[in-house]
Amino acid sequence: MLIKQIDSLHQEDLKNPLHPSIFYSDENYDLFILRLPFVLNDKLEFINYSFIITDEIYYLFDKQTNQIVALDNIKQFYLYLDKAIKVAMKLTNDYYTKTLDLEESIYENKSQDNFNKTWYEYKNELIRVNRVLYKANEALENLIDNYKTEKDYLERNFADIQEHLQRSYRNSGLCLEKLDTLYNFYQSKTSEQMNRIVYILTLLSAIFLPLNLIVGFFGMNTTALPFTKIENGTFFVITILLITLSISTLLAFYIKRK
């Protein structure tokens, strides 16, 4: 059987669900593993598509049965890869759409109570997707380069799936760049809001601090305080408070204009 002709290390690679994408050319066969992302139950997962290529036949390694299954022809091999890569391309397109929605909500000043959580989730998943797609592009490119000398083979027929895979990789990288820009903008916006709040509190303190000082002064339980022995003393104290309030307010707005 073919499985016995494969190097033991390569057999372990075929069975390893975490093995990265790779193309390896041997004397008797070529080993091609393509690792791609997909979504299962709203959770990001990764799956390996493992192939053995000989001079006559293309084989698919079935991980469920640990058996090598012969494919009918190169078209079936192509269709298998095309279907898997389209799933990855749709996934990156969905991430791009979600990133654009997040960007639009930020720029339109919509409420973003869970921005940090959403941003971290997208960022973490896209980093993993981008890393996996980089290795997948490298492996597929090596596969095509190895067979491009043959007429009507991978160089011509597989150019479209290579473009799809490259586009998926570019989309994931673009999403990462957008997320970094959004995070910087959101942090700047948050800092600006905090600075505005601190500024308002500073103005209020400048207005009411003198009033608190005056009220505290006349509230002391000591003798010989001003206006304690004259008629309408409270009226004079209130007048002083109003004058002080007016002066403090005018000074605060003057400083704000400057």
N, C-alpha and C positions, 0 to 999 in steps of 0.2 A: 504493500500500500504506500501511497505517497507520503503519509504522515511519518512513516519509518525512514524515509529518505531525507527528511528535514532535520537539520541540526537540532540537538537537544535544547540549546540556548534559544534558537528561533521558535521552537515549540513552546517554550516558556513565555516568549514574547507574544505569541499568538493568544495564549490563554490569559495573559495579564490584562485585566480590564482597565488598568491605569497607565498602560504603556503609551508614550507620546507618539505622534505621527512620525513615520519613518519609511524610507525606501532603501532597501538593501539588495544589491545584486550579487548573486552567488553563481557558481559555475553551472549548477543544474536547475536553478530556479531563482526567481526574484521574490523578495518579501516586501509587501506594501501594506502599511497600517495607517489608516486615516482616522484620527480622533476628532470628533465634531461635537458641538453643543446642541442640546435640544431641551425642551421644557416638558416635564412630566408632573402632572398634578400641581401646576403653578410653581414648580420648583426647578431651578436650573440643574441640569444633569449633563453628563458627557458620556458618549458611547464610542467604542472602537469598531471600525469596519476593517477586517483583516483579510488579506488576499495573498494567494500564492500564484505566481505567474510562471508558466513554463513555455517552451517553444510552441506547444500545440494547444494547451488548454489554460483557461482561467479558473481558479478555484477560490471559493469563499469559505472562510473558516467559521463554522456555526458554533458560537460559544455555549449555547444551551446543550448541545449534544456532544461538543468537543470533536466534531467530525468535519472533514474537509469535503465540501460539496462542489462538484464541477458545474460551472456555468455553461450555458449553451454556446455562446459566442462572445465576441468583443462587444456587440451591441448590448447584451444583457449586463456585461461588466460596466459599460458606460451608463446604462439606465440606473443601475444600482447606485453608482456614485452620484449621478445627477439628482436622484431623489434625495439622498442624504444631504448633499450640498444645498439644495433648495430649502430644506428645513432649516439649516444654519443661516441661510441668507434671510429667510423670513424672520428668524429670531432677532438678528441684528437690525432688521428694518423696524421691528416692533420696539426694540430698545431706542432706536433713533426717534421714533414717533413719541414715545414716552418722555424722552429727554426734551424734545421740542415743546411738549405740553408743559413740562415743568418750567422751561425757560419762559414760555409765554405767560404763565401764571405769576412768575417772579417780576417780569418787566411790567405787567399790568397791575402790580401792587395787590394781588389777591392774597387772601390769608393763607399762610403756610406754617401751620402749627407743627407739622411733622416734617419740615424740610430736611433737617439734619439726618433723620432716620431714613427718609426716602433717598437722599443724596448718597448716603453711605451704602445703602443696599444696591443702588445702580452702579456705583463706583466699584464696589467689591466684585460684583458679578461681571461687569464689563472688563475688568482687569483679567479675570480668569478666561473669559471668552477671547479676548484679544491675544493672550499668550498662546492659547490652544490653536487659534486660527493662524497665527504666525508659523507654528510648526507644521500645520496642515498644508499651508501654501508652499512651504519649503519642500515637503515630501512630494506633493503633487508635481511641483516643478522638476524635481529630480526624476520622477517617473516619466514625464513627458520628454525631458532631455535625453533620457536613456533610449527611448524608442522613436525619436523624431526622424531618424534616418529612413524609417520604413514608410513606403508610400501609403497615403490615405489612412495613416494610423493615428496615434494620439496627438501628434502635432496639429492635425487638421480637425479631427472629430472631437477632441477634448478641449479645444480652445475656449469654448463657451463655458464649460464648468470651471475651468481655471479662472476665467474672468469673473464668474459668480463668486468664487471663493475669495478672490482678491478684493472684490467689492465688499464682501462681508467683513473682511479684515479692515478695510478702510473705514467702513461705517462704524465699527467698534472703536477704532482709534479716534474718529471724529467725535463720537459720543463722549469719550474720555476728555477730550479737549474742551468740549462744551460744558461738561460737568465741572471742570476746574475753573472755567470762566464764571459759571453760575455761582460757584461757592465763593469766589473772591468778591463778586458783586453783592451777594447776600450778606457777607460779613461786613463789607463797606456800608451797606444800607443799614444793617443792625447797629454798627458803630455810630453812624450818623444820627440814628434815632436816640441812642443812649446819650450822645453829646447834646442833642436838643433838650432832652429831659433834664440833664444836669444843668444846662444853661438856664432853663426856666426856674429850676429850684434855686439857682444862684440869685436870679433876679428877685424871687419871692423872699429869699433870706435878706437880701439887701434892703428890701422894703420894710419887713417886719422886725428885723433885728433892733433898729433904733427904738421902735415902739415897745418891744419887750424890755429894753433897757430902762425906758422911762417908767413903764408900769412897775417894774421891779423896784426902781428907786422909790417911788411914792408908796409902794406896798411895804416898805420896811417898818418894823415896830420900834421906831426910835423917836425921840423928841426933837423939836425945833425943825420939823420938816416944812418946806415952803407951803404956803396956802392952807395950813392946818388951822390957823387962828383968825382967818379973815372970812368974810361972808362970800358965798359963791366960790369957794376954793375949788370945789370939784369942777365947776364950769371952766376955770382957768386951766386945770389939768387936761380936761378934754380938748380945750382949744390948742394946747401945746401938742397933744397927740395928733390932732388933725393937721396942724402945721407941719409937724415932723413927717407924717404920712405923705403929705403933698410933696414936700421937698425930696423925700426918698424916692417917690414914684417918678418925679421929674428927672432926678439924677439917673435912675435906672433906665428910663427910656432914652435919655441923652446918650448914655454909654452904649445902648443898643444901636442907636443910629450911627454912632461913630464906628 
